[in-house]
Amino acid sequence: MGRLVHAEDYTIGSTFDLGSHKVTAEEITAFGRTYDPQPYHLDEEAGRASAFGGLIASGWNTAAIWMRLYVTTLLPDAAAEGTVEGSPGVDEVRFLQPVRPGDVLTGTCEIAGVLPSLSAPDFRIVRNRGRLVNAAGDEVLTLILNARFRCRPKHA
């Protein structure tokens, strides 16, 4: 573990590369069966019969991929331990393009703002502008995540 990153260490406009993830048909159908059982998330043939022309990932599956990249890349060294209230949530999620088996999605996170937490004075709300693009460079997902990060202790 490196130096612990506190709320004050996030600069508006900073962008972080979150890495990439290759989507598989198996993960699309497993997620679909469990959380979003629409035909085009469950079966290639049903997907071909739909307006999408093939199997596609649920938008929520796509959002979960971004979240996994964010958590494993940015949070290991972050002072982001939870409070009773937890994260204040997501302001916006956009599913812009279908995600298909074999797509390689690359994530980024831009710091869009750092605000005081009204309910927890030792924390700040870091507004993250998340983005996933496919190998062609097309945006498939954008979101605004509000995350709670601990401030640097006064004695440090």
C-alpha distance (Angstrom), angle and dihedral (degrees) to the residues before:
residue distance angle dihedral
M1 . . .
G2 3.79 . .
R3 3.77 129.9 .
L4 3.81 111.5 -37.8
V5 3.82 110.3 -106.9
H6 3.82 115.0 -138.3
A7 3.80 131.9 -168.0
E8 3.82 91.5 -94.0
D9 3.81 90.2 59.7
Y10 3.82 93.7 66.0
T11 3.81 112.5 91.6
I12 3.79 121.3 -160.2
G13 3.80 108.8 -109.0
S14 3.81 95.3 25.5
T15 3.80 111.9 134.3
F16 3.78 125.7 -156.1
D17 3.81 127.0 -159.2
L18 3.79 107.7 -132.9
G19 3.78 97.8 -170.4
S20 3.78 129.5 -121.8
H21 3.78 141.0 -71.1
K22 3.81 129.0 -160.3
V23 3.80 111.0 -140.4
T24 3.80 118.3 -137.6
A25 3.79 131.1 -159.3
E26 3.80 88.3 -124.3
E27 3.80 93.8 58.2
I28 3.82 91.5 45.3
T29 3.80 93.2 53.2
A30 3.83 94.2 40.7
F31 3.80 91.3 52.2
G32 3.80 90.4 43.8
R33 3.82 93.7 50.9
T34 3.78 91.5 49.2
Y35 3.81 103.9 37.7
D36 3.83 114.4 6.0
P37 3.81 110.9 25.4
Q38 3.80 98.8 -175.9
P39 3.82 113.6 142.3
Y40 3.83 96.6 -113.8
H41 3.85 89.5 55.8
L42 3.80 92.8 50.1
D43 3.78 109.6 44.2
E44 3.82 137.7 22.9
E45 3.79 92.9 -139.6
A46 3.80 92.9 50.6
G47 3.80 87.8 47.0
R48 3.80 91.0 53.4
A49 3.81 89.2 53.0
S50 3.83 90.3 53.1
A51 3.79 130.4 78.5
F52 3.84 87.0 -98.1
G53 3.81 93.8 65.0
G54 3.78 94.6 -139.0
L55 3.78 148.1 13.7
I56 3.82 112.3 -43.0
A57 3.79 134.5 -179.3
S58 3.77 120.5 -108.4
G59 3.79 111.7 -104.9
W60 3.80 86.6 -121.6
N61 3.81 89.0 55.3
T62 3.81 88.1 53.0
A63 3.81 91.1 49.2
A64 3.81 89.4 49.9
I65 3.82 89.7 53.3
W66 3.82 90.1 54.5
M67 3.81 90.2 47.2
R68 3.81 91.8 51.4
L69 3.82 90.9 51.1
Y70 3.83 90.6 47.1
V71 3.80 94.8 48.3
T72 3.80 96.0 45.8
T73 3.81 94.2 43.8
L74 3.81 107.1 36.6
L75 3.78 107.5 21.4
P76 3.82 105.3 56.1
D77 3.83 92.1 81.4
A78 3.82 97.3 27.3
A79 3.77 126.6 112.5
A80 3.79 88.4 -129.9
E81 3.77 102.0 128.9
G82 3.77 110.9 151.9
T83 3.75 130.3 -104.5
V84 3.77 128.8 -156.0
E85 3.81 89.0 -86.0
G86 3.84 96.0 48.0
S87 3.79 120.4 -163.2
P88 3.81 114.3 -15.7
G89 3.80 90.0 -130.1
V90 3.76 144.5 -123.4
D91 3.80 122.2 -43.3
E92 3.78 98.7 -167.8
V93 3.79 140.0 10.0
R94 3.80 123.6 -177.2
F95 3.81 124.4 -172.0
L96 3.81 100.6 -159.5
Q97 3.81 106.9 168.8
P98 3.80 134.4 15.7
V99 3.79 114.9 -97.5
R100 3.80 114.1 -140.2
P101 3.80 136.1 -169.7
G102 3.79 110.1 -77.0
D103 3.82 94.7 26.1
V104 3.78 113.2 137.7
L105 3.79 108.8 -145.5
T106 3.79 121.9 -160.8
G107 3.78 120.6 -161.1
T108 3.77 134.4 -150.4
C109 3.77 133.7 -179.6
E110 3.80 123.0 -157.2
I111 3.79 121.4 -167.8
A112 3.81 103.4 -123.4
G113 3.79 98.6 174.4
V114 3.79 147.1 -15.9
L115 3.80 115.2 -142.9
P116 3.79 134.9 176.2
S117 3.79 116.0 -100.4
L118 3.80 108.6 -121.1
S119 3.80 93.3 -159.8
A120 3.83 99.7 40.4
P121 3.83 114.9 36.6
D122 3.81 93.5 -169.5
F123 3.81 89.9 60.9
R124 3.81 137.9 65.2
I125 3.79 128.1 -152.9
V126 3.80 110.4 -123.3
R127 3.81 111.3 -158.5
N128 3.80 108.3 -146.0
R129 3.81 121.8 -163.8
G130 3.79 103.3 -152.1
R131 3.77 126.2 -163.1
L132 3.80 137.6 -179.8
V133 3.80 121.7 -166.4
N134 3.78 129.9 -175.6
A135 3.81 125.1 -130.4
A136 3.83 90.4 -87.2
G137 3.82 88.9 58.4
D138 3.81 94.0 -110.0
E139 3.79 115.9 144.9
V140 3.78 109.3 -119.7
L141 3.81 98.3 172.2
T142 3.78 138.8 17.2
L143 3.78 127.2 177.9
I144 3.79 143.8 164.5
L145 3.81 111.6 -133.6
N146 3.79 121.3 -171.7
A147 3.79 108.8 -151.9
R148 3.78 128.1 -174.9
F149 3.82 115.7 -131.0
R150 3.78 127.0 -178.6
C151 3.81 118.0 -115.0
R152 3.78 119.7 -122.0
P153 3.82 109.6 -87.2
K154 3.81 112.2 -100.7
H155 3.82 92.4 -123.1
A156 3.86 93.6 53.9
